[in-house]
Amino acid sequence: MEEKKQNKSAQFTIIKNDPTDGHKSFGAGTLNLENVTPVFIDVEEKKAFIDFGAMHARSAVEKGIKFLPDKKEVPNGKPYWLVWVTIERNEEGPFYHGVTACELTVDRSIRRGYKSLPDHVNKMDKSLKGQMIVSHMDQSSKSVLAEFLKKQEKGMWERSSQKLHEDLATDE
């Protein structure tokens, strides 16, 4: 019984805004996800969209799906990319600080899908830390993502790193 209480108190907390704002060290060590946006790329339909439900694995793509850790168990899954986009601000304005992509597939007919939860969590963390990890995406999806990012707030794409521009460059 005591073991259950210990596990319950060690839960991960996600908060909004600065946890130490006006409270000295209260909330130190927590993670601020305010600047992270989950962007889905529908590979087949070649479209990008934001779904904040992905922050807790409750996006429209993920709802009602049991995810399996082996891609071979979902051979007819529809492919998606979940891209974690982190925005920071410098003296010139906001820019794409971190952009990382994770693979997932969904087969609605059998209500099953594939995703690697550790990969999704690690890629979110790497996005928060300013890394660009998109080179493993297919060319078409890179183009969709690049166009989506370019259409957001004016100047964000231009203020972003050369690495992001190079990683999302396509020959199409």
N, C-alpha and C positions, 0 to 999 in steps of 0.2 A: 504494500500500500504506500509506504514511504517513497519507494522507487518511482511510482507514478507522479507524486508531487514534485520530485526533483526534475523529472523530464518536462513537466508542464511549465516550470519556472524558467527553463533554459530555451524558451522559444525565441525565434528570430523576429525582431520588430522592425517594421518598415514605417517610417514617419514622413510627414511633409514639412517643409521649411527647415530652418536652422534649429536643431535640437538644443543648442546651448544659448540661444538668443535670450538674454536677460536672466538666465538661470545658472550662470557660471559653469560648472561641470555637469549639471544634470543632463542626461541624455547623451553624454559623450560615448563614442563607440557605436553609435547607431548609423544606419545607412540612409542617405537621402537620395531618393529616386525621382525627385521632382523634375529633373532635366532629362530623363530617359523616356523615349517614345518607342513603342513596339510597332514596327511597320511590317505588314505581311506582303509578300510577293506571290501572287497566284501565277505559277509558272506557265500553265496551259492557256490561261486567259490573258496573260501578259499585262497584268494590272497590279498596282500597288495601293494599299489602303492601311489606315491606322486603326487599330483596335486595342484600346487600353485594357480590355479584359485579359489580354495576354500577360499582364503583370502578375496575375494570379492563376494562369493557365485556364482562364474562363472566357476566351475569345470565341467569336462565332465559329471560327474554324475548329476549335478544340472542344466545344460543348457537345456532350453526348457521345464522345469518343473514348474508348479505352485504349490507351497508348501502350504499345508493346516495345520492348527494347531491341527486338530483332527485325530488321527491315524485310527480311525474307518471309516473315509471317504475314506481311501485307503487300503481296505482289501487285495488286491492282490499285494501290493507293495514289491519290491525286497529289502531285508534288507542290510544296509550298516552301518558301523561305521566310523565317521570322528574323527580322533585322532589328537589332537593338541600336537605336540612334541616340547618342548623348550630345546635348548642346551645351556649350559654354559661351561665355561672353568675354571679350577683351575690350580695349579702349575703342576699337573700330566698330564693335557690335557683335551679335551672336554668330557662331560658326559651328560646324559639325566637328565635335571634339573626338568622338569615338563612334565607329560604325562596324558592327560585327554581325555576321549572318549564321543562322542555324537552320539545318534541314529538318523538315517533317513531312510526312505523307498522311493522307486521310482517305479511308475507303468508307464512305457513308453507308453503302449497301450492307456491310457487315458490322458497322459501328466500331471499327478498329482503325488504328493508325500506328505510325512509327515516329518516335522521337527519343532522343537521348536527353533526359532531364539534366544529368550532370553537364553535358555540353551546353545546354541552354543557359544554365546558371553561370557557368564559367564564361560564356561569351557575353552575357550581360555585365559581369564583373569587368571583363576586359574592355568593353565599351565605356564603362564608367571611368576606367583608367586611361582612356584616350587612345586605345589601339584601333587600328583599321584592319579588319580581317574579313575580306570579301573576295579575295582572289580565287577561292575554291568554287565560287558561284558560276553557273553557266552564263555564256555571253549575253543571251537574250535577257535573262533576269538582271544582269548588271546594267544593261541599257535601261530597263524599266526603272530600276532603283535610281540610277543617275538622273533620269528625267524627272522622277518624283522629287528628288532632293533639290534639283535646280528650280522647280516651280514653287518651292516654299518661300518663306520671307526673303525679300530682295536682298541680295548681297551675301547670304549665308554660304552659298556654294563657293563664291569667289574668295571669301575669307577663310575657307577650309584648307586643310593641308594639301600639298602637292601629291602626297602619297595617296590620299583618297581619290584625287583626280586621275592618277595613274592606274590605281587598282580598278576603277570603274570604267576606264577607257575601253572601248570596244572597236573592233574592226568592221562592224556592220555599217 
